[in-house]
Amino acid sequence: MDVRLRYCLDLRPCKLTCIFEKAVIKEADSLIAACLGEIRADKYLLPVLQEADYPRLAK
């Protein structure tokens, strides 16, 4: 079973906060399931690009 921790990041220079929202246990409740087609990021907030993302980025 995968458990994901959801955080809310406010990276504006005046805020710079990281707030824990909740633990996500069911895949259907995850942001990945809710935001299909979005580019994912790794734990360092770097984009994780797949081959299908490149044509969209080029536009």
N, CA, C and O of each residue as an XYZ file, in Angstrom:
236
protein
N       0.843     -1.173      0.000
C       0.000      0.000      0.000
C       0.892      1.241      0.000
O       1.855      1.323      0.762
N       0.563      2.198     -0.857
C       1.274      3.473     -0.889
C       0.544      4.481     -0.028
O      -0.684      4.559     -0.055
N       1.286      5.240      0.723
C       0.727      6.341      1.503
C       1.436      7.599      1.042
O       2.665      7.665      1.041
N       0.666      8.587      0.655
C       1.236      9.858      0.224
C       0.885     10.918      1.249
O      -0.213     10.920      1.806
N       1.816     11.812      1.493
C       1.572     12.925      2.381
C       1.374     14.169      1.528
O       2.195     14.480      0.665
N       0.288     14.869      1.774
C      -0.025     16.060      0.984
C       0.331     17.303      1.787
O      -0.110     17.491      2.921
N       1.146     18.145      1.156
C       1.560     19.403      1.756
C       1.100     20.556      0.874
O       0.932     20.395     -0.335
N       0.903     21.686      1.469
C       0.567     22.899      0.733
C       1.764     23.840      0.846
O       2.117     24.279      1.941
N       2.384     24.143     -0.293
C       3.550     25.017     -0.325
C       3.152     26.395     -0.825
O       2.494     26.517     -1.857
N       3.544     27.418     -0.108
C       3.358     28.801     -0.556
C       4.751     29.376     -0.736
O       5.403     29.772      0.230
N       5.203     29.417     -1.992
C       6.579     29.801     -2.284
C       6.748     31.284     -2.586
O       7.800     31.702     -3.068
N       5.725     32.077     -2.307
C       5.876     33.520     -2.475
C       6.922     34.019     -1.482
O       6.954     33.562     -0.339
N       7.779     34.953     -1.905
C       8.842     35.423     -1.004
C       8.344     35.927      0.355
O       9.059     35.820      1.351
N       7.131     36.471      0.404
C       6.637     37.001      1.672
C       6.084     35.910      2.591
O       5.850     36.170      3.771
N       5.871     34.701      2.079
C       5.291     33.613      2.885
C       6.307     32.509      3.169
O       6.706     32.306      4.316
N       6.726     31.792      2.113
C       7.652     30.664      2.235
C       7.235     29.694      3.343
O       7.976     29.462      4.297
N       6.033     29.137      3.194
C       5.512     28.208      4.187
C       5.270     26.832      3.570
O       5.077     26.703      2.361
N       5.284     25.831      4.404
C       4.977     24.457      4.021
C       4.069     23.894      5.108
O       4.494     23.723      6.251
N       2.820     23.607      4.750
C       1.829     23.157      5.720
C       1.358     21.753      5.349
O       0.970     21.507      4.207
N       1.393     20.845      6.301
C       0.893     19.487      6.090
C      -0.629     19.535      6.010
O      -1.282     20.100      6.888
N      -1.199     18.935      4.947
C      -2.655     18.889      4.797
C      -3.224     17.579      5.319
O      -4.046     17.574      6.235
N      -2.783     16.457      4.730
C      -3.322     15.166      5.161
C      -2.536     14.029      4.536
O      -1.745     14.238      3.616
N      -2.756     12.831      5.037
C      -2.213     11.619      4.440
C      -3.247     11.077      3.463
O      -4.431     10.982      3.788
N      -2.796     10.725      2.277
C      -3.690     10.194      1.245
C      -3.408      8.706      1.117
O      -2.298      8.302      0.770
N      -4.418      7.899      1.398
C      -4.259      6.447      1.335
C      -4.871      5.879      0.056
O      -4.286      4.999     -0.574
N      -6.051      6.381     -0.331
C      -6.709      5.879     -1.542
C      -6.231      6.671     -2.761
O      -6.236      7.902     -2.751
N      -5.825      5.964     -3.796
C      -5.329      6.603     -5.026
C      -6.365      7.540     -5.633
O      -5.995      8.559     -6.215
N      -7.646      7.224     -5.512
C      -8.701      8.060     -6.082
C      -8.758      9.438     -5.426
O      -9.270     10.381     -6.029
N      -8.248      9.572     -4.214
C      -8.238     10.854     -3.505
C      -6.963     11.653     -3.730
O      -6.820     12.748     -3.186
N      -6.045     11.131     -4.511
C      -4.753     11.796     -4.686
C      -4.840     12.917     -5.714
O      -5.748     12.945     -6.545
N      -3.894     13.828     -5.646
C      -3.824     14.907     -6.636
C      -3.473     14.368     -8.013
O      -3.856     14.950     -9.028
N      -2.747     13.260     -8.049
C      -2.396     12.648     -9.329
C      -3.658     12.205    -10.056
O      -3.767     12.396    -11.267
N      -4.600     11.625     -9.351
C      -5.860     11.193     -9.960
C      -6.746     12.386    -10.294
O      -7.468     12.360    -11.291
N      -6.700     13.427     -9.476
C      -7.567     14.595     -9.691
C      -7.069     15.488    -10.815
O      -7.870     16.180    -11.443
N      -5.779     15.491    -11.085
C      -5.189     16.409    -12.061
C      -4.519     15.627    -13.187
O      -3.307     15.723    -13.384
N      -5.299     14.871    -13.906
C      -4.753     14.098    -15.024
C      -4.198     15.044    -16.081
O      -4.804     16.076    -16.369
N      -3.064     14.706    -16.652
C      -2.475     15.524    -17.693
C      -1.533     16.595    -17.173
O      -0.873     17.264    -17.968
N      -1.452     16.775    -15.878
C      -0.525     17.750    -15.311
C       0.866     17.133    -15.236
O       1.007     15.911    -15.189
N       1.871     17.964    -15.226
C       3.239     17.486    -15.112
C       3.551     17.281    -13.639
O       3.361     18.185    -12.825
N       4.021     16.112    -13.304
C       4.325     15.770    -11.916
C       5.677     16.332    -11.518
O       6.491     16.686    -12.371
N       5.910     16.409    -10.216
C       7.197     16.857     -9.690
C       7.701     15.823     -8.695
O       6.920     15.092     -8.086
N       9.009     15.774     -8.542
C       9.575     14.858     -7.557
C       9.628     15.543     -6.191
O       9.092     16.640     -6.029
N      10.260     14.915     -5.225
C      10.259     15.467     -3.871
C      11.044     16.773     -3.769
O      10.927     17.483     -2.770
N      11.837     17.098     -4.783
C      12.565     18.363     -4.800
C      11.843     19.418     -5.639
O      12.391     20.487     -5.909
N      10.610     19.109     -6.049
C       9.764     19.979     -6.877
C      10.325     20.192     -8.276
O      10.008     21.187     -8.928
N      11.158     19.263     -8.741
C      11.641     19.313    -10.116
C      10.649     18.560    -10.991
O      10.139     17.515    -10.586
N      10.369     19.075    -12.185
C       9.392     18.388    -13.038
C       9.875     17.006    -13.464
O      11.049     16.809    -13.780
N       8.954     16.065    -13.464
C       9.233     14.710    -13.933
C       8.553     14.583    -15.285
O       7.342     14.378    -15.369
N       9.343     14.707    -16.337
C       8.797     14.727    -17.690
C       8.784     13.335    -18.287
O       9.714     12.548    -18.114
N       7.703     13.057    -18.994
C       7.589     11.818    -19.747
C       7.616     12.183    -21.224
O       7.456     13.351    -21.580
N       7.813     11.209    -22.067
C       7.940     11.467    -23.503
C       6.728     12.215    -24.050
O       6.880     13.068    -24.925
N       5.536     11.915    -23.555
C       4.314     12.575    -24.045
C       4.236     14.044    -23.636
O       3.447     14.788    -24.218
N       5.021     14.486    -22.663
C       4.978     15.878    -22.208
C       5.718     16.832    -23.133
O       5.388     18.018    -23.166
N       6.693     16.365    -23.878
C       7.531     17.254    -24.676
C       6.789     18.008    -25.769
O       7.026     19.208    -25.904
N       5.898     17.389    -26.570
C       5.162     18.169    -27.573
C       4.307     19.276    -26.946
O       4.202     20.372    -27.497
N       3.708     18.988    -25.810
C       2.888     19.989    -25.135
C       3.751     21.135    -24.631
O       3.348     22.294    -24.727
N       4.926     20.836    -24.098
C       5.826     21.884    -23.631
C       6.349     22.734    -24.779
O       6.564     23.935    -24.621
N       6.554     22.113    -25.932
C       7.066     22.846    -27.088
C       6.079     23.891    -27.591
O       6.471     24.925    -28.131
N       4.773     23.603    -27.402
C       3.767     24.591    -27.834
C       3.792     25.775    -26.918
O       3.024     26.718    -27.107
